[in-house]
């Protein structure tokens, strides 16, 4: 077992508290934007209440240079030297001190960029961590065998990067047992056991997921050796050469049939020579060389969405596949226990995991282990960290959370009493003392994907517009100011706004005869000129999203820093955010015994 002291240095708790203090200062003014619900955009006059700028100016700043933009005062745009406890952002230039309205989209853009995870210097580089974990380890030898994609491109990107990191941590700590919480369909668990020979327990609350993962893993093993040999025949990874006497299309068909055709994208079995991100980067580069059509994002503008991202924000954090063979040391060690093809080394289990779960009751042969989770939803991510902190057998944790809107918040409904002890947010003592609350709408907006929007995957403005205008109709004709029921994904099934309203009213159980077709279309014509307000506001929410995510991640990292038994903890950008927007892993290791 290597010393944890050889791992990269990370910010200490006092530094993180300073970052939190600065971030909270900004969010006190900005949170109203994230907290506003687009459903209530027109009924509550959100634009007029929160923004003191014309929507055209906001859109111009985000998309491209305005015709003749009003110049921002030089002191508002010039970089400032950090001041103790306040950062370099002059918030009086961003929000009005009396009305709290947004005053400058340019100053706002600089602020949200400053308060992102990477700009605050909170991230440990993935490659640097991998190198440190492998100190004093034998270099992997042999030919470079690429992983076979039994999953779609996004999942393959996630599984390969995370599996490599997990394997490196396990080697560093001398661990053989992995607990994959919220394992779902078992792709990560299967990959860890098949490719790296680790002893994996995949725990999911859904029995159907567990049963499906078990059957899927059995079929994957059946085809693993065949495709493993095929990839070895193609060291360059350009194409998969079928075995002699087996046609490629027959092999692919056999694999799809064997897996029940689940999560198989076109050509997913074949190894790709370029990642989707590489293609997106090429497309992004082409935007510089050709004129932009109206409505496209401008990448040349000083305040375009791409400029809100940290440097290299959409660059892949790691090559698609690193050296894939086990070292001779690991081969010898693993051969004494079980071979990678041994069906006993991946065990799907069904159990609902909470912070108080007793692992010994779930896993009978529990030993020192590494707990991992790939896109664990809502409270499962913080509960994974709590289990790590409280269970002596769990020596390390590597958790990538998602679905922030499903987090429980301790201070969200302070007028109600709850018996719950372990809340999803906040976790750390600092935010608990602040009694900080984001609210569900802000947490929902934290799930928005700035990087995807920045490379041209825009927001569904028209569908959001339809829903906001519908809410005005519901309020005026049915007297309902707050509708608890959801319309759902109706927009894609409708041919017009009229069709959308009729279908929505029916789903909500409201009397359609109360409102005529002519009246419905009058609402549409009335609000259509103000659609740009909604579009501009949603752009502001998108660029603010990373700041809300930063707060949630900082909370988790501070919690780990507070634990006396934790020797090392860090945030690592594990995935390319264009492919996988929830790309940050929270990693921690305990002190050696």
Buried (B, 14 or more C-beta within 10 A) or exposed (E): EBEBEEBBEBBEBEBBBBBBBBBBBBBEBBBBBBBBBBBBBBBBEBBEEBBBBEBEBBBBBBBBBBEEEEEBEEEBBEEBEEEEEBBBBBBEBBBEEEEBBBBBBBBBBBBBBBBBBBBBEBBBBBEEBBEBBBEEBEEBEEEBBBBBBBBBBBBBBBBBBBBBBBBBBBBBBEBBBBBBBBBBBBBBBBBBBBBBBBBBBBBBBBEEBBEBBBBBBEBBBEBBEBBBEBBBEBEEBEEBEBEEEEEBEEBBEBBBEBBEEEBBEEEBBBBBEEBBBBEBBEEBEEBEEEEBEEEEBBBEBEBBBBBBBBEEBBEBBBEBBBBBBBBEEBBEBBEEEBEBEBEEBBBBBBBEBEBEBEBEEBBEEBEBBBBBBBBBBBBBBBBBBBBBBEBEBBBBBBBBBBBBBBBBBBBBEEEEEEEEEBBBBBBBEBBBEBEBBBBBBBBBBBBBBBBBBBBBEBBEBBBBBBBBBBBBBBBEBBEBEEBEEEBEEBBEEBEEBBBBBBBBBEEBEBEEEEBEEEEBBEBBEEBEEBBBBBBBBBBBBBBBBBBBBBBBBBBBBBBBBBBEEBBBBBBBBBBBBBBBBBBBBBBBBBEEE
